[in-house]
Amino acid sequence: MTLLEELTAVMERTESVVQKQLLREDIARLQHLNGLAEKFPAYEDYEREGLFIGWTQGDFRTTELHGTLKPLLKALHEAIHAAGGTAHEDVRARWIAFNQERSKRLVGCL
Protein backbone atom coordinates (compact mmCIF):
# COMPACT_ATOMS: atom_id res chain seq x y z
CA MET A 1 0.00 0.00 0.00
CA THR A 2 1.41 3.39 -0.95
CA LEU A 3 1.49 6.33 1.43
CA LEU A 4 -1.26 8.05 -0.55
CA GLU A 5 -3.48 4.98 -0.27
CA GLU A 6 -2.76 4.70 3.43
CA LEU A 7 -3.53 8.36 4.15
CA THR A 8 -6.71 8.16 2.07
CA ALA A 9 -7.86 5.11 4.03
CA VAL A 10 -7.18 6.88 7.34
CA MET A 11 -9.04 9.96 6.13
CA GLU A 12 -12.08 7.88 5.18
CA ARG A 13 -12.16 6.23 8.62
CA THR A 14 -11.57 9.26 10.82
CA GLU A 15 -14.44 11.08 12.43
CA SER A 16 -12.45 14.18 13.35
CA VAL A 17 -13.23 17.08 11.04
CA VAL A 18 -9.85 18.67 11.79
CA GLN A 19 -7.88 15.48 11.13
CA LYS A 20 -9.84 14.92 7.92
CA GLN A 21 -8.94 18.40 6.68
CA LEU A 22 -5.26 17.99 7.56
CA LEU A 23 -5.18 14.65 5.75
CA ARG A 24 -6.86 16.20 2.69
CA GLU A 25 -4.16 18.86 2.60
CA ASP A 26 -1.36 16.29 2.96
CA ILE A 27 -2.88 14.07 0.28
CA ALA A 28 -3.07 17.06 -2.08
CA ARG A 29 0.59 17.88 -1.37
CA LEU A 30 1.65 14.29 -2.04
CA GLN A 31 -0.34 14.18 -5.26
CA HIS A 32 1.34 17.44 -6.29
CA LEU A 33 4.74 15.93 -5.50
CA ASN A 34 3.92 12.89 -7.62
CA GLY A 35 3.18 15.20 -10.53
CA LEU A 36 6.41 17.12 -9.92
CA ALA A 37 8.41 13.87 -9.94
CA GLU A 38 7.06 13.04 -13.36
CA LYS A 39 7.73 16.58 -14.58
CA PHE A 40 11.24 16.77 -13.09
CA PRO A 41 13.19 13.53 -13.52
CA ALA A 42 16.31 15.22 -12.09
CA TYR A 43 16.08 15.18 -8.30
CA GLU A 44 17.61 18.63 -7.80
CA ASP A 45 14.83 20.28 -9.85
CA TYR A 46 12.20 18.19 -8.06
CA GLU A 47 13.53 19.17 -4.64
CA ARG A 48 13.63 22.87 -5.51
CA GLU A 49 9.98 22.74 -6.62
CA GLY A 50 8.78 20.48 -3.79
CA LEU A 51 10.27 22.25 -0.80
CA PHE A 52 7.81 25.12 -0.67
CA ILE A 53 4.32 23.85 -1.43
CA GLY A 54 2.63 24.88 1.80
CA TRP A 55 4.20 22.50 4.29
CA THR A 56 3.72 25.21 6.92
CA GLN A 57 1.49 28.28 6.92
CA GLY A 58 2.80 30.43 4.08
CA ASP A 59 5.92 28.23 4.11
CA PHE A 60 7.38 30.66 6.66
CA ARG A 61 8.73 27.83 8.86
CA THR A 62 9.32 25.19 6.19
CA THR A 63 13.08 25.73 6.26
CA GLU A 64 13.03 24.47 9.86
CA LEU A 65 11.76 21.14 8.52
CA HIS A 66 14.40 20.59 5.85
CA GLY A 67 16.18 18.01 8.01
CA THR A 68 13.26 15.59 7.60
CA LEU A 69 11.57 17.08 4.54
CA LYS A 70 14.50 16.66 2.15
CA PRO A 71 14.93 12.93 2.91
CA LEU A 72 11.17 12.51 2.39
CA LEU A 73 11.34 14.25 -0.98
CA LYS A 74 14.30 12.08 -1.98
CA ALA A 75 12.41 8.90 -1.01
CA LEU A 76 9.27 10.02 -2.87
CA HIS A 77 11.26 10.85 -5.99
CA GLU A 78 13.08 7.52 -5.88
CA ALA A 79 9.85 5.60 -5.31
CA ILE A 80 8.33 7.11 -8.44
CA HIS A 81 11.40 6.55 -10.59
CA ALA A 82 12.45 3.14 -9.21
CA ALA A 83 10.75 -0.13 -9.97
CA GLY A 84 10.02 -2.46 -7.08
CA GLY A 85 12.17 -2.75 -3.99
CA THR A 86 11.34 -1.29 -0.62
CA ALA A 87 10.69 2.23 -1.86
CA HIS A 88 7.22 2.50 -0.33
CA GLU A 89 8.44 1.39 3.11
CA ASP A 90 11.19 4.01 2.93
CA VAL A 91 8.66 6.69 1.95
CA ARG A 92 6.42 5.68 4.84
CA ALA A 93 9.28 5.77 7.37
CA ARG A 94 10.42 9.17 6.12
CA TRP A 95 6.84 10.46 6.19
CA ILE A 96 6.46 9.43 9.83
CA ALA A 97 9.72 11.19 10.77
CA PHE A 98 8.72 14.31 8.84
CA ASN A 99 5.18 14.39 10.22
CA GLN A 100 6.42 14.03 13.81
CA GLU A 101 8.90 16.88 13.36
CA ARG A 102 6.32 19.08 11.64
CA SER A 103 3.80 18.42 14.41
CA LYS A 104 6.34 19.36 17.10
CA ARG A 105 7.18 22.61 15.31
CA LEU A 106 3.59 23.57 14.66
CA VAL A 107 2.41 22.75 18.18
CA GLY A 108 5.31 24.83 19.47
CA CYS A 109 3.81 27.81 17.66
CA LEU A 110 0.53 27.65 19.57
C-alpha positions in Angstrom: 0.0 0.0 0.0 1.4 3.4 -1.0 1.5 6.3 1.4 -1.3 8.0 -0.5 -3.5 5.0 -0.3 -2.8 4.7 3.4 -3.5 8.4 4.2 -6.7 8.2 2.1 -7.9 5.1 4.0 -7.2 6.9 7.3 -9.0 10.0 6.1 -12.1 7.9 5.2 -12.2 6.2 8.6 -11.6 9.3 10.8 -14.4 11.1 12.4 -12.4 14.2 13.4 -13.2 17.1 11.0 -9.8 18.7 11.8 -7.9 15.5 11.1 -9.8 14.9 7.9 -8.9 18.4 6.7 -5.3 18.0 7.6 -5.2 14.7 5.7 -6.9 16.2 2.7 -4.2 18.9 2.6 -1.4 16.3 3.0 -2.9 14.1 0.3 -3.1 17.1 -2.1 0.6 17.9 -1.4 1.7 14.3 -2.0 -0.3 14.2 -5.3 1.3 17.4 -6.3 4.7 15.9 -5.5 3.9 12.9 -7.6 3.2 15.2 -10.5 6.4 17.1 -9.9 8.4 13.9 -9.9 7.1 13.0 -13.4 7.7 16.6 -14.6 11.2 16.8 -13.1 13.2 13.5 -13.5 16.3 15.2 -12.1 16.1 15.2 -8.3 17.6 18.6 -7.8 14.8 20.3 -9.8 12.2 18.2 -8.1 13.5 19.2 -4.6 13.6 22.9 -5.5 10.0 22.7 -6.6 8.8 20.5 -3.8 10.3 22.2 -0.8 7.8 25.1 -0.7 4.3 23.8 -1.4 2.6 24.9 1.8 4.2 22.5 4.3 3.7 25.2 6.9 1.5 28.3 6.9 2.8 30.4 4.1 5.9 28.2 4.1 7.4 30.7 6.7 8.7 27.8 8.9 9.3 25.2 6.2 13.1 25.7 6.3 13.0 24.5 9.9 11.8 21.1 8.5 14.4 20.6 5.8 16.2 18.0 8.0 13.3 15.6 7.6 11.6 17.1 4.5 14.5 16.7 2.2 14.9 12.9 2.9 11.2 12.5 2.4 11.3 14.3 -1.0 14.3 12.1 -2.0 12.4 8.9 -1.0 9.3 10.0 -2.9 11.3 10.9 -6.0 13.1 7.5 -5.9 9.8 5.6 -5.3 8.3 7.1 -8.4 11.4 6.5 -10.6 12.4 3.1 -9.2 10.7 -0.1 -10.0 10.0 -2.5 -7.1 12.2 -2.7 -4.0 11.3 -1.3 -0.6 10.7 2.2 -1.9 7.2 2.5 -0.3 8.4 1.4 3.1 11.2 4.0 2.9 8.7 6.7 2.0 6.4 5.7 4.8 9.3 5.8 7.4 10.4 9.2 6.1 6.8 10.5 6.2 6.5 9.4 9.8 9.7 11.2 10.8 8.7 14.3 8.8 5.2 14.4 10.2 6.4 14.0 13.8 8.9 16.9 13.4 6.3 19.1 11.6 3.8 18.4 14.4 6.3 19.4 17.1 7.2 22.6 15.3 3.6 23.6 14.7 2.4 22.8 18.2 5.3 24.8 19.5 3.8 27.8 17.7 0.5 27.7 19.6 
